[in-house]
Amino acid sequence: MQGFITYFIRYIERIPTIKGLIKRLNDDFILKLNCGILVSDSTPSEAAYSRLVTKRSESDILEKSFDMIDGDMPIVEALKIL
């Protein structure tokens, strides 16, 4: 679930790449904590995000989720549905 939340954060924070997201999570421990990742936990790798996107693309849940965020639904409500 943490990878899914951080993937949303990447979209919201307009971080262009997965590599940029990983760097930001490593540099900003408050963001890491807000995403549900303990400071002592390792940040998900690029491979982990690749697997996440592959699994989610098969079920098109990411596309539906981003559509909810782009619409009138706040991010918190969209994540509760998922």
KAVENLIN-V636320 format. One record per residue. N is the residue number from 1. D_CENTER is the distance of its C-alpha to the mean C-alpha in Angstrom with 1 decimal. Layout:
BEGIN
[[N | D_CENTER] [N | D_CENTER]]
END
This chain:
BEGIN
[[1 | 8.7] [2 | 7.1] [3 | 5.3] [4 | 4.3] [5 | 3.7] [6 | 2.5] [7 | 1.8] [8 | 3.6] [9 | 4.9] [10 | 5.8] [11 | 7.4] [12 | 9.0] [13 | 10.2] [14 | 11.4] [15 | 10.6] [16 | 12.5] [17 | 11.7] [18 | 9.7] [19 | 12.7] [20 | 12.3] [21 | 8.8] [22 | 10.5] [23 | 13.6] [24 | 12.2] [25 | 10.8] [26 | 14.3] [27 | 16.2] [28 | 14.8] [29 | 15.3] [30 | 14.9] [31 | 11.3] [32 | 10.9] [33 | 13.0] [34 | 11.3] [35 | 8.1] [36 | 10.7] [37 | 11.5] [38 | 15.2] [39 | 16.7] [40 | 18.8] [41 | 16.0] [42 | 15.1] [43 | 11.8] [44 | 10.3] [45 | 12.4] [46 | 12.2] [47 | 13.9] [48 | 11.5] [49 | 8.8] [50 | 11.9] [51 | 12.9] [52 | 9.7] [53 | 10.2] [54 | 13.9] [55 | 13.9] [56 | 12.0] [57 | 14.1] [58 | 17.1] [59 | 16.5] [60 | 15.2] [61 | 12.8] [62 | 10.0] [63 | 12.9] [64 | 14.3] [65 | 11.2] [66 | 11.0] [67 | 14.8] [68 | 14.7] [69 | 12.8] [70 | 15.2] [71 | 18.0] [72 | 19.5] [73 | 17.1] [74 | 15.3] [75 | 11.6] [76 | 13.0] [77 | 15.2] [78 | 12.8] [79 | 10.7] [80 | 14.2] [81 | 15.3] [82 | 12.7]]
END
